[in-house]
Structure formats: structure tokens, C-alpha cells
Amino acid sequence: MSSRLSVYDTVAERAASVVVREYSTSFGLATRLLAEPARTRIRNVYALVRLADEVVDGAASEAGADGTAEALLGDLEQETERAMATGYSTNVLVHAFARTAREAGIGPDLTRPFFASMRMDLHRTAHDGDSLREYVYGSAEVVGLMCLRVFLLDVPAAGRETAYTRLTPGARALGAAFQKINFLRDLADDSERLGRSYFVDVDPAALTEAQKLEILADIDGDLRLAAQSLPGLPPSARRAVALAYGLFAELTRRLERTPARDIARVRVRVPGPVKARVAAGVLASTLATAR
């Protein structure tokens, strides 16, 4: 007979899986290539990230909670740390995350920078170089490091910290690349709906071709650094990360082909059939390597 806690764990993790399915087709597709229990653990991480994002610029605002967003975010951070310490939360998504955090060794050294970046979204509408680096680290690079902690549970404990140190630059670079790609793709929405501009000295309404190419060159540098770490990941994680990498690389190519004036007006997407083709290519490459 299952214990009450094990039933609650299952319910919490199923809730996290629903969040992934409803919010991100690309991320959801990539997680399918992960073996269990890594698949569930990564979804647990994503669900908390999405929950915090909804507080600062999603459902909370539409519900009329703008004036209390900072307090809500603070409550969520406190609840997350309490759950990481105790192993339990009444918030099922926080509970799922805390369960993974305790298993993988994710601590406040990663969650606090994340929440700090989320808090920046409540007060900053534009960035300088220093604030942008701080924001990208907390909002994206630490998420890459959380995922790396999960992936390395497949590595013997004796070599885990050495592997973490070796793969940290690539994990951070991949998180940074994904975030900057999202900034460029969502340029119009961030500016018009949220009143935010992330790129330094870039007017979202007047993005130039030269600025676009400079941003893409920076992203390309992050992607190249991230690619160097891919072979060091455990096999299941390598497949999933390679797919996520491939999907964002395809989005980057589409942004490169899109005139700057159009990026400032529309959201560039990767169509479903193209995502399927990228996934098939990753799987075929994996099978060829296995032979």
C-alpha cells in the first residue's frame, strides 16, 4: 500500500508534467528523450521556473495582482526554500521542485539568483551591461546549472562534482543562449505588452540589421561554447539537450533570415513539422553513434 507522501509526490510530479505540456512544446519534446527519473526531475525544475514567470509577467498580472506581485514572488521564494529544507510544500509545484532539489543537490546558491532576476522584472524596464549579465545569469544560466545537477545523478557520486565543474561553462552558456534567443524572438511582446527592453542600447521598435547581427553573433558564441560540453553529458541527457540545442539553433537561423524590422513586429516560430524533422535528425545521429 502506498504511503500518503508517495501519493502526494506522484500528484505533485504529474502537475509539473502538465505545466510542461501546456506551456512549452519545444521543451516538452526535448524532455521526452530523457530516461526516467531524469525526465520527471527536469519537468519539476521547469514547473517552478514557469510558476515564478507567471507571477512577474503572466497570469498574476491578468488577474489584477500587479500591486502584490513582489510580495507573491517573495512568498514563493520563501516557500521554495522551506520546502527544500523540509521536503514538503502545500504548493504541489513547489513540492515537486523541492523533491528534485533535495535529490540533485540544488540549493539556495542557485534558487536565490533565479528569484533575484525574477524580481528585477518587476522594477527594471531597460538594462545596462552589468544588469543584463546579472539578469541572464539568474534567469537562465542557473536554470542550466539546475538541469546539470539533475543530469549528473547518472554519474557515480565520486566523480559528480568534478563533472559539474567541468560542464558548468557549457551549461551556463546554453542557458544564456536560449534566453537571448527568446529575448530576440519576443522583442515585440516584451516591449509592447510588458514595457521591457533587455538588449543594451537597442530600441525594440527600431531594431537595425546591424544590431540584429551583433546579437546573433553573441548568441552563436554561447552556442559554440555549449556544444563543446555536449559530449560530456550522460547519454540520455545528451540526446535531450542536443534536441533542445537543435530547436533553438533552428530558431536562430530563422531569426537571421528575418528582416530586423519584422522581428520588431512579429514573433518568429519554428513550425511543428520542422521541430519533428530536427528531432528525427537527433535520434538518427544518436543511433548512428551507438553503432
C-alpha angles and dihedrals in degrees: 000000000000119000120240090248094052090051090049091048090054093048091048093050092047088053090053090051090054090053091055093047094049100041109037129029093179096049091042091052092051094049090057088070091059119097118231135296090025091059093058093042094053091048089052090056093047092050093059091046090052092046091056091046090055089055094056103038112357138052096353091062093047089050089056096252095127093119093053099039095106092050090047091050091049090051090050092051092049091047090049093053092045091051092047088055098043105028095236141086134170086221104082095209092050089046091053091049093047091051089056093041092055092048096046101037096248107160142175089279085077103029096050095057088047094055091042089059092047088053090053089062089063094057111022123074096171136024140218122207096273097046092046092053090049091047095048091047094053099037099042118001094058089049087057088051091050089053090047090055088054095047092051092060082086089062121083110266093241092063099034100097092045090052091046092054092047095048098039096093092053094046091050092046092051092050090048092049093050091049095049091048088053091049091054095043092048096041095121097044094046090051102040102035102029102024092230134137117189104177115082115251093355120130104211091210092053105036109165128214090243091053091048092052092047090053091047091049089055090049091048090055091053092048093051091051091048092050090060090063097048096087090055094061122096110267098257093047091045091058094048095045091046089055093048088047091050094049093050092044088055090050089050091053090051091050089050090054093046116089113247092239090058094048087059090057109033139038112245113219140185108236119235096249090053091050088052091051091051090049091050090051092052091049092048091050091049092052092048091051091048090057 
